[in-house]
């Protein structure tokens, strides 16, 4: 069958999943009239087996579609050559051509995360307070001399608070908290209640006048039909989630349902997602500190009073003097609270009780005077009430700092750069080309090259012996080698000859000018290049110059620096860690431990373990 390129309506040709549901029927079930109408073709479910397929469909799912329907599919794409000409190249070729065979043309425009320009419809901001119970043996005298870890306090959560924010209806936004030994259990129960509330809201929609085909596509969809991304989770934001709050939460969250991790290691997580049992809603916990690496007190001090919208809404009945007291983060005697009974004390502890043992710091007289003023102005009766107000203020201040859609600053600034520059990047799709580039990564080398084209070469180099003495302090052409008595490779500068060395042509030019001899060229990669990031870098530089405080100056600097890190991200270093709360079964800890890619295990308690797996 010849390549069939149908000039269908835009909604039928823009995405590959439409091709599989509609365009593919054109060659198989040809019609003479109204080729652009879905009614002219059989309904997809009557002629295709779509069991287990996700829609919108990705190219990687075509193999499964072929097996289910005894059909072979080739997908082609147009690649721009020069300014006006196109080459027809295969995007995906079938392994074996069958009697029922279709050739498709993939027409795909550039993609932009337009959805991220909108606020998430629902978001939670949370914080927790703990009491610090001292260990009976603070110096751990029974430990060996080699152990440098000393346990002297146990952190136990005593209160939890969250602010539920609805971006489209402020009347649905509210604050809730709980103080007591079971506050974490209360919080996880609240998540389950909120998931049911959100699910009911999402399902309570007005009926739409849609066609039978549209109704079927909606029913089988597992991704958003606009952006082709899985349906989003509800963000739960905590300041310093990675370093502190996650340790208070993770055991209770993992008791029921499933928790997926974005880990740093088995005990520290960038983010984690809680899948609620018997619900389509999931909660994605993110750390606002990864966007704004300053204390909450510092961050909130940069907000003007008219920018504290959530705080104003929650404390609308206060006078301006009382409200001003809340715009500043207070102090709390963490080390003093070592049991729940102290929360019943009826007066503010003395200033010496605000000593922080971990940081070896005392509260300033100004901070203590502020705490006294808050106690008096809000007519606080007990230290527990002071703790509740302290917690509520922290949570609402955090709600006025909205990261929303992203996990970390690098992901955020990368999307900002793509949106602002409107660049269309050509990603490496050939595995050999990808590995070729990967072998040439040796740290960060900056250069300014205005040439429209660049070259990276794979070469053999000879390091002449007469250069050894001259270059011994800093040899040219560093490479990754494993030093003697070491198990890990290091970036080393050596006087050895280089075999199949990956090098940029400007570095090669420099090496040759300094006496290195080129003995062989194996491969050359030619590419187009431009300073496409310049306008984004210039924007952040300009905004940094206009900054009014140190945080903004550092923010715009980090937005620039994080771009480089994102381009050099090594996904091989990403770790696979599974939290398991049961032993048997397909997804139990026993199954993962027995798998061939098992790496190690961390036991938290009798009901929870973290299993790390090697990447396949």
Secondary structure, 3 states (H helix, E strand, C coil): CCCCCCCCCHHHHCCHHHHHHHHHHHHHCCCCCCCCCHHHCCCHHHHCCCCCCCECCCHHHHHHHHHHHCCEEEEEEEEEECCCEEEEEEEECCCCCCCCEEEEEECCCCCCCHHHHCCCCEEEEEEEEEEEEECCCCCCCCCCCCCCCCCCEEEEEEEEEEEEEECCCHHHCEEEEEECCCHHHHHHHHHHHHHHHHHHHHHCCCCCCCCHHHHHHHHHECECCCCCCECCCEEEEECCHHHHHHHHHHHHHCCCCEEEEEECCCCCEEEEEEECCCCCCEEEEEEHHHCCCCCHHHHHHCCCHHHCHHHHHHCCCCCHHHHHHHCCCCCCCCCCCCCHHHHHCCCCCCHHHHCECCCCECCCHHHHHHHHHHHHHCCCCCHHHHHHHHHHHHHHHHHCCCCCCCCCHHHHHHHHHHHHHCCCCCCCCCHHHHHHHHHCCCCCCCCCCCCCEEEEEEEEEECCHHHHHHHCCCCCCCEEEECCCCCCEEEECCCCCEEEEEEEHHHHHHHHHCCCEEEEEEEEEEEECCCCCHHHHHHHHHHHHCCCCHHHHHHHHHHHHHHHHHHCCCHHHCCEEEEECCCCCCCCHHHHHCCCCEEEEEEEECCEEEEEECCC
